[in-house]
Amino acid sequence: MAKPYLEKIDSFLGGKTLLIYLKMRICSISIWVFILLVTGSGCLSHKQLVSYQENFPDTTQLLTYKLPDIKIQPNDVLSIKVFGSEMELVAPFNITSSQQSESFVNIEAIQLTGFLVNQQGMIDFPVLGRLKLEGLSVTEVKDSLVERLKTYLKDPVVNVRLLNFRVTVSGEVRNPGAFNVVNERISVLDALALAGDLTDYADRRDILLVRESNGVRSLNHINLQSADFFHSEYYFLKQNDLIYVKPLRAKAGAVQDQSSKAVPILSAAATVAAVLIALFKK
């Protein structure tokens, strides 16, 4: 029912005011429907964009973790440097006598001067010959070499580093790629940061971690929105791990063909136009 003041004006103008009022209301509703059709699809909730939100304690707790036990595998590349008090005796155990710091050399160039672990898990080391290293940690390789070198050197010092510690990040990140790690200690969060962090369309509840160990490839799922992730064995990465960040379903509407996106918009516009024409023609 029209308001009292509209009834008086309507009586004065011969009953047209109520019709105009109803037309304006219908016009307003049609415009709002059009706006909702155009802008209402593909929206993401705040909850979908926030990581680390489930099962978190109210008070601060110490998160205990264990660093991954990284073992030498076939196709790994090792840098092994031997040091001692007498340089003449040490020289035969080193591939090169260059004293250039590795931090200022391209990583690919460093790998060419390293020891490649063959498919049998062995390397050919100067003087000592063929050594079986597969399954040993970097620390175990170092300790084993020190014991062997004591036959030739007094108080030998051995520096062992894994040169091909690389992780790959792909999917819904801003800068996907493969990243070399120099300290053999990198978490999933560190890797995502190297890749420019997650995009708005990243599915934080289902991130895929592909890991290969002893010739066996495993597929592991990570939920960044759960505090349990911080206690997971997959919090820290191992060499050659691959992280794939899946997209949310909402991205489908954002990346579909532009012509198909225009169809519902044009349809809504045509509907609104038809309503307006029908209302205002005599």
C-alpha atoms as an extended CHARMM CRD file, in Angstrom:
* protein
*
       282  EXT
         1         1  MET       CA              0.0000000000        0.0000000000        0.0000000000  PROA      1               0.0000000000
         2         2  ALA       CA              1.2840000000        3.5130000000       -0.8620000000  PROA      2               0.0000000000
         3         3  LYS       CA              2.0660000000        5.9580000000        1.8700000000  PROA      3               0.0000000000
         4         4  PRO       CA             -0.6320000000        8.5740000000        2.8980000000  PROA      4               0.0000000000
         5         5  TYR       CA              1.0750000000       11.4820000000        1.1530000000  PROA      5               0.0000000000
         6         6  LEU       CA              1.3100000000        9.4280000000       -2.0530000000  PROA      6               0.0000000000
         7         7  GLU       CA             -2.4140000000        8.7250000000       -1.8820000000  PROA      7               0.0000000000
         8         8  LYS       CA             -3.2200000000       12.4670000000       -1.8260000000  PROA      8               0.0000000000
         9         9  ILE       CA             -0.9020000000       13.2030000000       -4.7820000000  PROA      9               0.0000000000
        10        10  ASP       CA             -2.2050000000       10.1470000000       -6.6000000000  PROA      10              0.0000000000
        11        11  SER       CA             -5.7620000000       11.4250000000       -6.2230000000  PROA      11              0.0000000000
        12        12  PHE       CA             -4.7370000000       14.8260000000       -7.5700000000  PROA      12              0.0000000000
        13        13  LEU       CA             -2.8930000000       13.4160000000      -10.6340000000  PROA      13              0.0000000000
        14        14  GLY       CA             -5.5310000000       10.9280000000      -11.5400000000  PROA      14              0.0000000000
        15        15  GLY       CA             -4.0010000000        7.7400000000      -10.1090000000  PROA      15              0.0000000000
        16        16  LYS       CA             -0.5890000000        7.9120000000      -11.8150000000  PROA      16              0.0000000000
        17        17  THR       CA              1.6330000000        8.4930000000       -8.7770000000  PROA      17              0.0000000000
        18        18  LEU       CA              1.2650000000        4.9600000000       -7.4100000000  PROA      18              0.0000000000
        19        19  LEU       CA              2.1960000000        3.5410000000      -10.7920000000  PROA      19              0.0000000000
        20        20  ILE       CA              5.2920000000        5.7340000000      -11.0090000000  PROA      20              0.0000000000
        21        21  TYR       CA              6.2710000000        4.7410000000       -7.4660000000  PROA      21              0.0000000000
        22        22  LEU       CA              5.9780000000        1.0290000000       -8.2570000000  PROA      22              0.0000000000
        23        23  LYS       CA              7.9650000000        1.4470000000      -11.4720000000  PROA      23              0.0000000000
        24        24  MET       CA             10.7940000000        3.1600000000       -9.6090000000  PROA      24              0.0000000000
        25        25  ARG       CA             10.8830000000        0.3870000000       -6.9950000000  PROA      25              0.0000000000
        26        26  ILE       CA             11.0280000000       -2.3030000000       -9.6740000000  PROA      26              0.0000000000
        27        27  CYS       CA             13.7340000000       -0.3540000000      -11.5040000000  PROA      27              0.0000000000
        28        28  SER       CA             15.8190000000       -0.0860000000       -8.3250000000  PROA      28              0.0000000000
        29        29  ILE       CA             15.4910000000       -3.8180000000       -7.5930000000  PROA      29              0.0000000000
        30        30  SER       CA             16.4670000000       -4.6990000000      -11.1730000000  PROA      30              0.0000000000
        31        31  ILE       CA             19.6180000000       -2.6090000000      -10.9630000000  PROA      31              0.0000000000
        32        32  TRP       CA             20.6570000000       -4.2530000000       -7.6970000000  PROA      32              0.0000000000
        33        33  VAL       CA             20.0530000000       -7.7110000000       -9.1770000000  PROA      33              0.0000000000
        34        34  PHE       CA             22.2770000000       -6.7810000000      -12.1280000000  PROA      34              0.0000000000
        35        35  ILE       CA             25.0630000000       -5.5950000000       -9.8080000000  PROA      35              0.0000000000
        36        36  LEU       CA             24.9090000000       -8.8250000000       -7.7930000000  PROA      36              0.0000000000
        37        37  LEU       CA             25.0530000000      -10.9520000000      -10.9380000000  PROA      37              0.0000000000
        38        38  VAL       CA             28.1180000000       -9.0960000000      -12.1950000000  PROA      38              0.0000000000
        39        39  THR       CA             30.1080000000       -8.8790000000       -8.9790000000  PROA      39              0.0000000000
        40        40  GLY       CA             28.7880000000      -11.7130000000       -6.8390000000  PROA      40              0.0000000000
        41        41  SER       CA             30.7410000000      -14.6230000000       -8.4160000000  PROA      41              0.0000000000
        42        42  GLY       CA             34.2990000000      -15.7030000000       -7.5990000000  PROA      42              0.0000000000
        43        43  CYS       CA             34.4720000000      -14.0710000000       -4.1750000000  PROA      43              0.0000000000
        44        44  LEU       CA             36.7350000000      -15.5930000000       -1.4960000000  PROA      44              0.0000000000
        45        45  SER       CA             36.0080000000      -15.5980000000        2.1940000000  PROA      45              0.0000000000
        46        46  HSD       CA             38.4980000000      -14.2410000000        4.7100000000  PROA      46              0.0000000000
        47        47  LYS       CA             38.8260000000      -17.7150000000        6.2280000000  PROA      47              0.0000000000
        48        48  GLN       CA             40.0440000000      -19.1450000000        2.9280000000  PROA      48              0.0000000000
        49        49  LEU       CA             42.8650000000      -16.5870000000        2.7870000000  PROA      49              0.0000000000
        50        50  VAL       CA             44.2320000000      -17.0920000000        6.3210000000  PROA      50              0.0000000000
        51        51  SER       CA             46.7880000000      -19.7560000000        7.2260000000  PROA      51              0.0000000000
        52        52  TYR       CA             47.4510000000      -21.3250000000       10.6380000000  PROA      52              0.0000000000
        53        53  GLN       CA             43.9870000000      -20.8900000000       12.1660000000  PROA      53              0.0000000000
        54        54  GLU       CA             42.8610000000      -24.3240000000       13.4310000000  PROA      54              0.0000000000
        55        55  ASN       CA             43.7250000000      -26.0210000000       16.7410000000  PROA      55              0.0000000000
        56        56  PHE       CA             46.0290000000      -23.2480000000       17.8870000000  PROA      56              0.0000000000
        57        57  PRO       CA             46.4710000000      -23.0430000000       21.6820000000  PROA      57              0.0000000000
        58        58  ASP       CA             45.3120000000      -19.9590000000       23.5430000000  PROA      58              0.0000000000
        59        59  THR       CA             48.6710000000      -19.6210000000       25.3020000000  PROA      59              0.0000000000
        60        60  THR       CA             52.1510000000      -19.6320000000       23.8740000000  PROA      60              0.0000000000
        61        61  GLN       CA             53.7390000000      -23.0590000000       23.7760000000  PROA      61              0.0000000000
        62        62  LEU       CA             57.1830000000      -24.2570000000       22.7940000000  PROA      62              0.0000000000
        63        63  LEU       CA             56.8940000000      -26.1330000000       19.5210000000  PROA      63              0.0000000000
        64        64  THR       CA             59.2880000000      -29.0590000000       19.6230000000  PROA      64              0.0000000000
        65        65  TYR       CA             60.5580000000      -30.3260000000       16.3070000000  PROA      65              0.0000000000
        66        66  LYS       CA             63.1480000000      -32.6690000000       14.9240000000  PROA      66              0.0000000000
        67        67  LEU       CA             65.3110000000      -31.7410000000       11.9900000000  PROA      67              0.0000000000
        68        68  PRO       CA             65.0030000000      -34.1560000000        9.0610000000  PROA      68              0.0000000000
        69        69  ASP       CA             67.5750000000      -36.9320000000        8.8710000000  PROA      69              0.0000000000
        70        70  ILE       CA             68.9830000000      -36.1420000000        5.4360000000  PROA      70              0.0000000000
        71        71  LYS       CA             70.7710000000      -39.1050000000        3.8720000000  PROA      71              0.0000000000
        72        72  ILE       CA             73.0700000000      -39.2150000000        0.8640000000  PROA      72              0.0000000000
        73        73  GLN       CA             71.3220000000      -40.6080000000       -2.2180000000  PROA      73              0.0000000000
        74        74  PRO       CA             72.4370000000      -41.5050000000       -5.7590000000  PROA      74              0.0000000000
        75        75  ASN       CA             72.8720000000      -38.4210000000       -7.9820000000  PROA      75              0.0000000000
        76        76  ASP       CA             73.6820000000      -36.2050000000       -4.9820000000  PROA      76              0.0000000000
        77        77  VAL       CA             76.6530000000      -33.8910000000       -5.4250000000  PROA      77              0.0000000000
        78        78  LEU       CA             79.0210000000      -33.3760000000       -2.4920000000  PROA      78              0.0000000000
        79        79  SER       CA             81.6610000000      -30.7710000000       -1.7880000000  PROA      79              0.0000000000
        80        80  ILE       CA             84.4720000000      -32.3650000000        0.2390000000  PROA      80              0.0000000000
        81        81  LYS       CA             87.4190000000      -30.2570000000        1.3940000000  PROA      81              0.0000000000
        82        82  VAL       CA             90.3080000000      -31.6200000000        3.4500000000  PROA      82              0.0000000000
        83        83  PHE       CA             92.4240000000      -29.3640000000        5.6610000000  PROA      83              0.0000000000
        84        84  GLY       CA             95.5240000000      -29.9930000000        7.7590000000  PROA      84              0.0000000000
        85        85  SER       CA             98.6230000000      -28.4150000000        9.2480000000  PROA      85              0.0000000000
        86        86  GLU       CA            100.8170000000      -29.3610000000        6.2730000000  PROA      86              0.0000000000
        87        87  MET       CA             99.4440000000      -28.1190000000        2.9700000000  PROA      87              0.0000000000
        88        88  GLU       CA            101.7420000000      -30.3220000000        0.8920000000  PROA      88              0.0000000000
        89        89  LEU       CA            100.2890000000      -33.4630000000        2.4410000000  PROA      89              0.0000000000
        90        90  VAL       CA             96.7210000000      -32.2140000000        2.2090000000  PROA      90              0.0000000000
        91        91  ALA       CA             96.8040000000      -31.1890000000       -1.4690000000  PROA      91              0.0000000000
        92        92  PRO       CA             96.4470000000      -34.7140000000       -2.9840000000  PROA      92              0.0000000000
        93        93  PHE       CA             93.0880000000      -35.1650000000       -1.2030000000  PROA      93              0.0000000000
        94        94  ASN       CA             91.4900000000      -32.0720000000       -2.7620000000  PROA      94              0.0000000000
        95        95  ILE       CA             90.1830000000      -31.8650000000       -6.3230000000  PROA      95              0.0000000000
        96        96  THR       CA             91.2280000000      -28.2340000000       -6.7390000000  PROA      96              0.0000000000
        97        97  SER       CA             93.6320000000      -25.9490000000       -4.9490000000  PROA      97              0.0000000000
        98        98  SER       CA             91.5130000000      -22.8600000000       -5.6580000000  PROA      98              0.0000000000
        99        99  GLN       CA             90.8920000000      -20.8320000000       -2.5200000000  PROA      99              0.0000000000
       100       100  GLN       CA             87.9890000000      -18.8570000000       -3.9850000000  PROA      100             0.0000000000
       101       101  SER       CA             85.0420000000      -18.6470000000       -1.6340000000  PROA      101             0.0000000000
       102       102  GLU       CA             82.0730000000      -20.7640000000       -2.7550000000  PROA      102             0.0000000000
       103       103  SER       CA             79.6250000000      -18.0720000000       -1.6920000000  PROA      103             0.0000000000
       104       104  PHE       CA             80.7400000000      -15.9440000000       -4.6510000000  PROA      104             0.0000000000
       105       105  VAL       CA             80.5860000000      -18.6850000000       -7.2930000000  PROA      105             0.0000000000
       106       106  ASN       CA             77.5990000000      -19.7630000000       -9.3350000000  PROA      106             0.0000000000
       107       107  ILE       CA             76.0100000000      -22.8500000000       -7.7810000000  PROA      107             0.0000000000
       108       108  GLU       CA             76.0750000000      -24.7620000000      -11.0920000000  PROA      108             0.0000000000
       109       109  ALA       CA             79.8130000000      -24.1330000000      -11.3880000000  PROA      109             0.0000000000
       110       110  ILE       CA             80.3520000000      -25.4250000000       -7.8480000000  PROA      110             0.0000000000
       111       111  GLN       CA             78.4380000000      -28.6190000000       -8.6100000000  PROA      111             0.0000000000
       112       112  LEU       CA             80.7560000000      -29.3630000000      -11.5330000000  PROA      112             0.0000000000
       113       113  THR       CA             83.6920000000      -29.5010000000       -9.1030000000  PROA      113             0.0000000000
       114       114  GLY       CA             81.8750000000      -31.7070000000       -6.5700000000  PROA      114             0.0000000000
       115       115  PHE       CA             81.7360000000      -35.4640000000       -6.0820000000  PROA      115             0.0000000000
       116       116  LEU       CA             78.7930000000      -37.0820000000       -7.8750000000  PROA      116             0.0000000000
       117       117  VAL       CA             77.2830000000      -40.0580000000       -6.0560000000  PROA      117             0.0000000000
       118       118  ASN       CA             76.7440000000      -42.7740000000       -8.6920000000  PROA      118             0.0000000000
       119       119  GLN       CA             73.8340000000      -45.1810000000       -8.9570000000  PROA      119             0.0000000000
       120       120  GLN       CA             75.6540000000      -47.6090000000       -6.6520000000  PROA      120             0.0000000000
       121       121  GLY       CA             75.8630000000      -44.8740000000       -3.9920000000  PROA      121             0.0000000000
       122       122  MET       CA             79.6380000000      -44.4650000000       -4.3160000000  PROA      122             0.0000000000
       123       123  ILE       CA             82.1680000000      -41.7290000000       -5.1190000000  PROA      123             0.0000000000
       124       124  ASP       CA             85.7680000000      -41.8550000000       -6.3170000000  PROA      124             0.0000000000
       125       125  PHE       CA             87.8720000000      -39.9760000000       -3.7670000000  PROA      125             0.0000000000
       126       126  PRO       CA             91.5260000000      -39.0430000000       -4.3310000000  PROA      126             0.0000000000
       127       127  VAL       CA             93.9990000000      -41.4740000000       -2.7190000000  PROA      127             0.0000000000
       128       128  LEU       CA             91.2880000000      -43.2670000000       -0.7230000000  PROA      128             0.0000000000
       129       129  GLY       CA             89.6110000000      -44.6690000000       -3.8340000000  PROA      129             0.0000000000
       130       130  ARG       CA             85.9600000000      -45.6890000000       -4.1300000000  PROA      130             0.0000000000
       131       131  LEU       CA             83.8270000000      -44.9440000000       -1.0520000000  PROA      131             0.0000000000
       132       132  LYS       CA             80.2810000000      -46.0800000000       -0.2980000000  PROA      132             0.0000000000
       133       133  LEU       CA             78.2980000000      -43.0510000000        0.9530000000  PROA      133             0.0000000000
       134       134  GLU       CA             74.6710000000      -43.8510000000        0.1720000000  PROA      134             0.0000000000
       135       135  GLY       CA             72.5070000000      -43.8960000000        3.2880000000  PROA      135             0.0000000000
       136       136  LEU       CA             74.9560000000      -41.8560000000        5.3640000000  PROA      136             0.0000000000
       137       137  SER       CA             74.2700000000      -38.3720000000        6.6870000000  PROA      137             0.0000000000
       138       138  VAL       CA             76.6380000000      -35.4970000000        5.9640000000  PROA      138             0.0000000000
       139       139  THR       CA             77.9780000000      -35.7490000000        9.5250000000  PROA      139             0.0000000000
       140       140  GLU       CA             78.5620000000      -39.4900000000        9.1610000000  PROA      140             0.0000000000
       141       141  VAL       CA             80.4490000000      -38.9470000000        5.8980000000  PROA      141             0.0000000000
       142       142  LYS       CA             82.6320000000      -36.3620000000        7.6030000000  PROA      142             0.0000000000
       143       143  ASP       CA             83.4210000000      -38.6210000000       10.5710000000  PROA      143             0.0000000000
       144       144  SER       CA             84.1960000000      -41.5690000000        8.2900000000  PROA      144             0.0000000000
       145       145  LEU       CA             86.6140000000      -39.5280000000        6.1740000000  PROA      145             0.0000000000
       146       146  VAL       CA             88.4010000000      -38.1420000000        9.2290000000  PROA      146             0.0000000000
       147       147  GLU       CA             89.0680000000      -41.6670000000       10.4780000000  PROA      147             0.0000000000
       148       148  ARG       CA             90.3790000000      -42.8120000000        7.0930000000  PROA      148             0.0000000000
       149       149  LEU       CA             92.5880000000      -39.7450000000        6.6490000000  PROA      149             0.0000000000
       150       150  LYS       CA             94.2990000000      -40.2030000000       10.0070000000  PROA      150             0.0000000000
       151       151  THR       CA             96.4410000000      -42.8350000000        8.2940000000  PROA      151             0.0000000000
       152       152  TYR       CA             97.9160000000      -40.1040000000        6.0660000000  PROA      152             0.0000000000
       153       153  LEU       CA             97.4630000000      -36.8360000000        7.9820000000  PROA      153             0.0000000000
       154       154  LYS       CA             97.8180000000      -35.5870000000       11.5070000000  PROA      154             0.0000000000
       155       155  ASP       CA             94.5990000000      -34.1360000000       12.9380000000  PROA      155             0.0000000000
       156       156  PRO       CA             92.7690000000      -33.8100000000        9.5950000000  PROA      156             0.0000000000
       157       157  VAL       CA             89.7710000000      -31.5160000000        9.2710000000  PROA      157             0.0000000000
       158       158  VAL       CA             87.0560000000      -32.3480000000        6.7400000000  PROA      158             0.0000000000
       159       159  ASN       CA             84.3030000000      -30.0670000000        5.4650000000  PROA      159             0.0000000000
       160       160  VAL       CA             81.4010000000      -31.8460000000        3.7230000000  PROA      160             0.0000000000
       161       161  ARG       CA             78.4500000000      -30.0730000000        2.1100000000  PROA      161             0.0000000000
       162       162  LEU       CA             75.5330000000      -31.2240000000        0.0010000000  PROA      162             0.0000000000
       163       163  LEU       CA             75.5890000000      -29.0920000000       -3.1500000000  PROA      163             0.0000000000
       164       164  ASN       CA             72.3800000000      -30.1940000000       -4.8510000000  PROA      164             0.0000000000
       165       165  PHE       CA             69.9580000000      -29.4630000000       -2.0040000000  PROA      165             0.0000000000
       166       166  ARG       CA             67.1990000000      -28.0400000000       -4.1410000000  PROA      166             0.0000000000
       167       167  VAL       CA             63.4450000000      -27.6940000000       -3.6310000000  PROA      167             0.0000000000
       168       168  THR       CA             60.8370000000      -26.9100000000       -6.2570000000  PROA      168             0.0000000000
       169       169  VAL       CA             57.6720000000      -24.8870000000       -5.6590000000  PROA      169             0.0000000000
       170       170  SER       CA             54.8930000000      -24.6930000000       -8.2520000000  PROA      170             0.0000000000
       171       171  GLY       CA             51.1840000000      -23.9890000000       -8.4970000000  PROA      171             0.0000000000
       172       172  GLU       CA             49.4430000000      -21.0810000000       -6.7770000000  PROA      172             0.0000000000
       173       173  VAL       CA             52.5430000000      -19.0950000000       -5.7470000000  PROA      173             0.0000000000
       174       174  ARG       CA             53.6980000000      -15.7450000000       -7.0820000000  PROA      174             0.0000000000
       175       175  ASN       CA             57.1760000000      -16.8470000000       -8.2040000000  PROA      175             0.0000000000
       176       176  PRO       CA             57.2930000000      -20.6100000000       -8.9160000000  PROA      176             0.0000000000
       177       177  GLY       CA             60.6490000000      -22.2370000000       -9.5330000000  PROA      177             0.0000000000
       178       178  ALA       CA             63.4810000000      -24.4090000000       -8.2280000000  PROA      178             0.0000000000
       179       179  PHE       CA             65.5350000000      -23.0000000000       -5.3450000000  PROA      179             0.0000000000
       180       180  ASN       CA             68.9980000000      -24.0370000000       -4.1450000000  PROA      180             0.0000000000
       181       181  VAL       CA             69.4420000000      -24.2680000000       -0.3740000000  PROA      181             0.0000000000
       182       182  VAL       CA             72.8770000000      -23.7720000000        1.1520000000  PROA      182             0.0000000000
       183       183  ASN       CA             72.2990000000      -24.7250000000        4.7880000000  PROA      183             0.0000000000
       184       184  GLU       CA             70.3410000000      -28.0010000000        4.3590000000  PROA      184             0.0000000000
       185       185  ARG       CA             67.6410000000      -26.6790000000        6.6700000000  PROA      185             0.0000000000
       186       186  ILE       CA             64.5320000000      -25.2740000000        5.0800000000  PROA      186             0.0000000000
       187       187  SER       CA             60.8780000000      -25.5270000000        6.0440000000  PROA      187             0.0000000000
       188       188  VAL       CA             57.7900000000      -25.5100000000        3.8550000000  PROA      188             0.0000000000
       189       189  LEU       CA             57.1380000000      -21.9290000000        4.9600000000  PROA      189             0.0000000000
       190       190  ASP       CA             60.6740000000      -20.8960000000        3.9550000000  PROA      190             0.0000000000
       191       191  ALA       CA             60.1950000000      -22.4560000000        0.5240000000  PROA      191             0.0000000000
       192       192  LEU       CA             56.8570000000      -20.6980000000        0.0170000000  PROA      192             0.0000000000
       193       193  ALA       CA             58.4960000000      -17.4080000000        0.9800000000  PROA      193             0.0000000000
       194       194  LEU       CA             61.2420000000      -17.9850000000       -1.6020000000  PROA      194             0.0000000000
       195       195  ALA       CA             58.4760000000      -18.5040000000       -4.1600000000  PROA      195             0.0000000000
       196       196  GLY       CA             56.8950000000      -15.1380000000       -3.3380000000  PROA      196             0.0000000000
       197       197  ASP       CA             54.2150000000      -16.5440000000       -0.9870000000  PROA      197             0.0000000000
       198       198  LEU       CA             50.7870000000      -17.9340000000       -1.8380000000  PROA      198             0.0000000000
       199       199  THR       CA             48.3630000000      -16.2630000000       -4.2030000000  PROA      199             0.0000000000
       200       200  ASP       CA             44.8250000000      -15.3780000000       -3.1600000000  PROA      200             0.0000000000
       201       201  TYR       CA             43.5390000000      -18.4840000000       -4.9400000000  PROA      201             0.0000000000
       202       202  ALA       CA             45.8580000000      -20.9600000000       -3.1570000000  PROA      202             0.0000000000
       203       203  ASP       CA             44.1590000000      -23.8320000000       -1.3390000000  PROA      203             0.0000000000
       204       204  ARG       CA             45.8150000000      -23.6080000000        2.0670000000  PROA      204             0.0000000000
       205       205  ARG       CA             44.0830000000      -26.7670000000        3.2660000000  PROA      205             0.0000000000
       206       206  ASP       CA             45.5620000000      -29.1260000000        0.7040000000  PROA      206             0.0000000000
       207       207  ILE       CA             49.1730000000      -28.5280000000       -0.3680000000  PROA      207             0.0000000000
       208       208  LEU       CA             50.9080000000      -31.4630000000       -2.0370000000  PROA      208             0.0000000000
       209       209  LEU       CA             54.4630000000      -32.4400000000       -1.0420000000  PROA      209             0.0000000000
       210       210  VAL       CA             56.1770000000      -34.9210000000       -3.3750000000  PROA      210             0.0000000000
       211       211  ARG       CA             59.1700000000      -36.6410000000       -1.7740000000  PROA      211             0.0000000000
       212       212  GLU       CA             61.4780000000      -39.3170000000       -3.1650000000  PROA      212             0.0000000000
       213       213  SER       CA             63.5770000000      -41.5070000000       -0.8900000000  PROA      213             0.0000000000
       214       214  ASN       CA             65.4620000000      -44.6750000000       -1.7800000000  PROA      214             0.0000000000
       215       215  GLY       CA             63.7940000000      -44.7480000000       -5.1700000000  PROA      215             0.0000000000
       216       216  VAL       CA             60.2820000000      -44.5320000000       -3.7030000000  PROA      216             0.0000000000
       217       217  ARG       CA             58.1270000000      -41.4770000000       -4.4100000000  PROA      217             0.0000000000
       218       218  SER       CA             55.5120000000      -40.4900000000       -1.8320000000  PROA      218             0.0000000000
       219       219  LEU       CA             52.6370000000      -38.0020000000       -2.0950000000  PROA      219             0.0000000000
       220       220  ASN       CA             51.9060000000      -36.1480000000        1.1400000000  PROA      220             0.0000000000
       221       221  HSD       CA             49.1880000000      -33.6060000000        1.9140000000  PROA      221             0.0000000000
       222       222  ILE       CA             49.7380000000      -30.5500000000        4.1200000000  PROA      222             0.0000000000
       223       223  ASN       CA             47.0730000000      -28.3860000000        5.7540000000  PROA      223             0.0000000000
       224       224  LEU       CA             48.5080000000      -24.9450000000        6.4930000000  PROA      224             0.0000000000
       225       225  GLN       CA             45.3690000000      -23.9490000000        8.3900000000  PROA      225             0.0000000000
       226       226  SER       CA             45.9950000000      -26.5210000000       11.1190000000  PROA      226             0.0000000000
       227       227  ALA       CA             48.4580000000      -26.1630000000       13.9790000000  PROA      227             0.0000000000
       228       228  ASP       CA             49.2660000000      -29.8590000000       13.5990000000  PROA      228             0.0000000000
       229       229  PHE       CA             51.3620000000      -28.8830000000       10.5930000000  PROA      229             0.0000000000
       230       230  PHE       CA             54.0490000000      -27.4370000000       12.8710000000  PROA      230             0.0000000000
       231       231  HSD       CA             54.5280000000      -30.8650000000       14.4800000000  PROA      231             0.0000000000
       232       232  SER       CA             54.4480000000      -32.7240000000       11.1840000000  PROA      232             0.0000000000
       233       233  GLU       CA             57.3980000000      -34.6760000000        9.7890000000  PROA      233             0.0000000000
       234       234  TYR       CA             56.8750000000      -32.6610000000        6.6080000000  PROA      234             0.0000000000
       235       235  TYR       CA             57.4500000000      -29.2710000000        8.2140000000  PROA      235             0.0000000000
       236       236  PHE       CA             61.1100000000      -29.4180000000        7.1270000000  PROA      236             0.0000000000
       237       237  LEU       CA             62.0290000000      -30.3080000000        3.5590000000  PROA      237             0.0000000000
       238       238  LYS       CA             64.5660000000      -32.7290000000        2.1510000000  PROA      238             0.0000000000
       239       239  GLN       CA             66.6520000000      -32.4990000000       -1.0060000000  PROA      239             0.0000000000
       240       240  ASN       CA             64.6710000000      -32.5820000000       -4.2580000000  PROA      240             0.0000000000
       241       241  ASP       CA             61.2870000000      -32.1580000000       -2.5340000000  PROA      241             0.0000000000
       242       242  LEU       CA             58.5370000000      -30.7110000000       -4.7130000000  PROA      242             0.0000000000
       243       243  ILE       CA             55.7100000000      -28.5530000000       -3.3740000000  PROA      243             0.0000000000
       244       244  TYR       CA             52.5620000000      -28.1250000000       -5.4440000000  PROA      244             0.0000000000
       245       245  VAL       CA             49.9800000000      -25.5910000000       -4.2590000000  PROA      245             0.0000000000
       246       246  LYS       CA             46.5280000000      -26.4490000000       -5.5440000000  PROA      246             0.0000000000
       247       247  PRO       CA             44.0920000000      -23.7140000000       -6.6520000000  PROA      247             0.0000000000
       248       248  LEU       CA             40.7230000000      -23.1230000000       -5.0150000000  PROA      248             0.0000000000
       249       249  ARG       CA             37.6140000000      -23.9020000000       -7.0360000000  PROA      249             0.0000000000
       250       250  ALA       CA             36.8420000000      -20.1840000000       -7.0460000000  PROA      250             0.0000000000
       251       251  LYS       CA             39.7050000000      -19.6390000000       -9.4860000000  PROA      251             0.0000000000
       252       252  ALA       CA             37.8090000000      -21.4450000000      -12.2330000000  PROA      252             0.0000000000
       253       253  GLY       CA             35.4790000000      -18.4790000000      -12.5990000000  PROA      253             0.0000000000
       254       254  ALA       CA             38.3700000000      -16.0260000000      -12.5920000000  PROA      254             0.0000000000
       255       255  VAL       CA             40.3760000000      -17.6630000000      -15.3910000000  PROA      255             0.0000000000
       256       256  GLN       CA             37.6220000000      -18.9250000000      -17.6850000000  PROA      256             0.0000000000
       257       257  ASP       CA             37.3770000000      -17.6250000000      -21.2530000000  PROA      257             0.0000000000
       258       258  GLN       CA             36.3840000000      -13.9690000000      -21.3600000000  PROA      258             0.0000000000
       259       259  SER       CA             33.6350000000      -14.5770000000      -23.9210000000  PROA      259             0.0000000000
       260       260  SER       CA             31.9570000000      -17.1380000000      -21.6620000000  PROA      260             0.0000000000
       261       261  LYS       CA             32.2300000000      -14.7340000000      -18.7230000000  PROA      261             0.0000000000
       262       262  ALA       CA             30.4490000000      -12.0630000000      -20.7580000000  PROA      262             0.0000000000
       263       263  VAL       CA             27.3860000000      -14.2470000000      -21.4530000000  PROA      263             0.0000000000
       264       264  PRO       CA             25.7510000000      -13.9990000000      -17.9840000000  PROA      264             0.0000000000
       265       265  ILE       CA             26.6130000000      -10.2900000000      -17.7680000000  PROA      265             0.0000000000
       266       266  LEU       CA             25.0420000000       -9.5200000000      -21.1410000000  PROA      266             0.0000000000
       267       267  SER       CA             22.0330000000      -11.6670000000      -20.2630000000  PROA      267             0.0000000000
       268       268  ALA       CA             21.5360000000       -9.7840000000      -17.0020000000  PROA      268             0.0000000000
       269       269  ALA       CA             21.9300000000       -6.4370000000      -18.7650000000  PROA      269             0.0000000000
       270       270  ALA       CA             19.3700000000       -7.4400000000      -21.3990000000  PROA      270             0.0000000000
       271       271  THR       CA             16.9300000000       -8.5050000000      -18.6970000000  PROA      271             0.0000000000
       272       272  VAL       CA             17.2620000000       -5.1910000000      -16.8480000000  PROA      272             0.0000000000
       273       273  ALA       CA             16.9060000000       -3.2590000000      -20.1010000000  PROA      273             0.0000000000
       274       274  ALA       CA             13.7480000000       -5.1720000000      -21.0220000000  PROA      274             0.0000000000
       275       275  VAL       CA             12.2270000000       -4.4570000000      -17.6140000000  PROA      275             0.0000000000
       276       276  LEU       CA             12.9870000000       -0.7330000000      -17.8930000000  PROA      276             0.0000000000
       277       277  ILE       CA             11.5470000000       -0.5110000000      -21.4130000000  PROA      277             0.0000000000
       278       278  ALA       CA              8.3640000000       -2.2810000000      -20.3540000000  PROA      278             0.0000000000
       279       279  LEU       CA              7.9560000000        0.0230000000      -17.3550000000  PROA      279             0.0000000000
       280       280  PHE       CA              8.4420000000        3.3670000000      -19.0600000000  PROA      280             0.0000000000
       281       281  LYS       CA              6.7650000000        2.9220000000      -22.4020000000  PROA      281             0.0000000000
       282       282  LYS       CA              3.2540000000        4.1480000000      -22.3320000000  PROA      282             0.0000000000
